[in-house]
Amino acid sequence: MTPAAPLLEVKNLNVEFRTRAGTVKALERVGFSIGKGEAVAVVGESGSGKSVTAYAVMGILDRAARVTGGKVAFGDLDLLQASETDLADIRGREISMIFQNPRAALNPIRRVGDQIADVLIRHGNVKRADAPAKAVQLLATVGIPDPARRAGAYPFELSGGMCQRVMIAIALACDPQLLIADEPTTGLDVTTQAVIMDLVMELGRRRGMAMMLITHDLGMALEYCNRVVVMHAGHVVETAPTAELFRRPRHPYTAKLIAATPRPGTALRALASIPGAMPNLRNVSIPPCRYSPRCERFGSDCERPLPHFGEGGRMVSCWNPV
Amino acid sequence: MKSALAHARYVLGDNVVTAFAFGMFALFLVMAAVGPWIVPYDPLANGPNPLEPPSSRHWFGTDQTGRDIFSRVVAATQLDFAIAFASVALAFGAGTLAGIAAGFFGGWWERIIGRMVDTIMAFPLFVLAMGIVAAMGNTIFNIVLATGIINFPIYARVARAEANVIRNAGYIEAARIAGYGETRILFTQILPNIMPIMVVQISLTMGYAILNAAGLSFIGLGVRPPTAEWGIMVSDGANFIQNGQWWIAAFPGLVLMLAVFCFNLLGDGLRDMIDPRRRT
């Protein structure tokens, strides 16, 4: 499944946040890779570091955040070492991103057609005079009816689903190689969710685009992605091809997550829940395995530095895997 | 452009007060543009009938040297508006740029500009304007400069506060992700989004600027007599009010008041026209 040279490779990435209450180790030794044209899901509960990982890749972390180590290779380029100018050229052209709140991500006082045209002009893909026509064409591609008229609309005149389609049009305008989708359907209703995801996947497949899908919805990962990266409290606890992960999860956290996902035919009462909460990452003395305080398989081994057992595209970071 | 005009017509038709304010503003603009050439008498020439009360011959009466007050009031519009426009343009340009830079970049920008604003605000503003004009000489340029400087903090503060909020908006992040540089974001995302608020400030400070310029002239630190200017005329007329010759000060004062009133009303209407979110 994984090609020889991955498109994006994150290695040993450490990110810290400096806060008044102390330093938070938001990411610790995070590593995964995404091949060309591959769809990878990053799953985990809120606060597990999914979005921080995406922001670090994009180089748009908050001012309070600091990358304290690691490497983010995009092709031949190390994004963490690249200059701000180089990064600005890559963003939007090679790597794009869509967010969970599309309405907030659109400039409220510019017409959506102009906003798409702006990106096209910024990256020099089309001549200035041709940009509006190309923008209308892109709106048609993302399935907006009557695109010529909608290009003249302001974001507040469109529904949430429509706004997300516009965001997708902006993200795909320059045919990027990688799309980072940060919970792209969280703010939308269920039917719109499926339609939007199908649209993104279809357009991505046609362009041979890789995707990093950030979600807490395991069902979505199962349906749309080739591989899954499971994160917990700033660690990557398990990486595996989707089918294998669901058939035979190795990390206790993954197993619990899957057991906690509702399925047709099972009673809600039968759903598992994971006891406890994520550890406070401000503490100086976090155990090496950040899941251990919540883990049923906790043993004396778990005090040792975390292992990274890997075989055949799988990786699990646990001393007592399932 | 066509849709902008149609929208302007809609806003005016929808809101009577706005339409009234714009009508008054248009009248003032006409007075400023052609006033000196359409008035019945030469605003500077002394006449044979000093201190004559309002009549059909002299609508607003005449002053102590027989000059026609109506002609002087209309002719003065040009100078008063020119001073107000120039000083507001100065304050708006410098204040908005400094403010959004402070609010968006933060850090040293914010500290330097913030302290500058604090320093200006520490003075009673009219006294500061008096000081500047007294020190640099009372030319029209210095009046414009002084009025601009005392209005600068208003723009800088509002722009800083607004930019500070918008800095964290989703579309700023989205613009960054689309490959926009910081300066480009400042001018294409932040600036247009705070424009509606800044435009309201323009019309509010415009009235204040006219008052300020007239006030400087009133105390003798502004434009010099015999130039036709509202502040000077009120100051001239003040000496005669006790003798019952009220019209010398009253008419220029009334027009001054109307001009300020007009600008204050204008603010709301302008925001309705500029902010697309108010289109429904």
Boltz contact constraints between the chains, C-beta under 6 A:
constraints:
  - contact:
      token1: [A, 60]
      token2: [B, 176]
      max_distance: 6.0
  - contact:
      token1: [A, 88]
      token2: [B, 179]
      max_distance: 6.0
  - contact:
      token1: [A, 88]
      token2: [B, 181]
      max_distance: 6.0
  - contact:
      token1: [A, 91]
      token2: [B, 177]
      max_distance: 6.0
  - contact:
      token1: [A, 91]
      token2: [B, 179]
      max_distance: 6.0
  - contact:
      token1: [A, 92]
      token2: [B, 178]
      max_distance: 6.0
  - contact:
      token1: [A, 92]
      token2: [B, 179]
      max_distance: 6.0
  - contact:
      token1: [A, 97]
      token2: [B, 177]
      max_distance: 6.0
  - contact:
      token1: [A, 101]
      token2: [B, 170]
      max_distance: 6.0
  - contact:
      token1: [A, 104]
      token2: [B, 170]
      max_distance: 6.0
  - contact:
      token1: [A, 105]
      token2: [B, 170]
      max_distance: 6.0
  - contact:
      token1: [A, 105]
      token2: [B, 171]
      max_distance: 6.0
  - contact:
      token1: [A, 105]
      token2: [B, 174]
      max_distance: 6.0
  - contact:
      token1: [A, 106]
      token2: [B, 171]
      max_distance: 6.0
  - contact:
      token1: [A, 107]
      token2: [B, 171]
      max_distance: 6.0
  - contact:
      token1: [A, 107]
      token2: [B, 189]
      max_distance: 6.0
  - contact:
      token1: [A, 109]
      token2: [B, 192]
      max_distance: 6.0
  - contact:
      token1: [A, 109]
      token2: [B, 193]
      max_distance: 6.0
  - contact:
      token1: [A, 109]
      token2: [B, 276]
      max_distance: 6.0
  - contact:
      token1: [A, 119]
      token2: [B, 178]
      max_distance: 6.0
  - contact:
      token1: [A, 122]
      token2: [B, 179]
      max_distance: 6.0
  - contact:
      token1: [A, 154]
      token2: [B, 276]
      max_distance: 6.0
  - contact:
      token1: [A, 156]
      token2: [B, 277]
      max_distance: 6.0
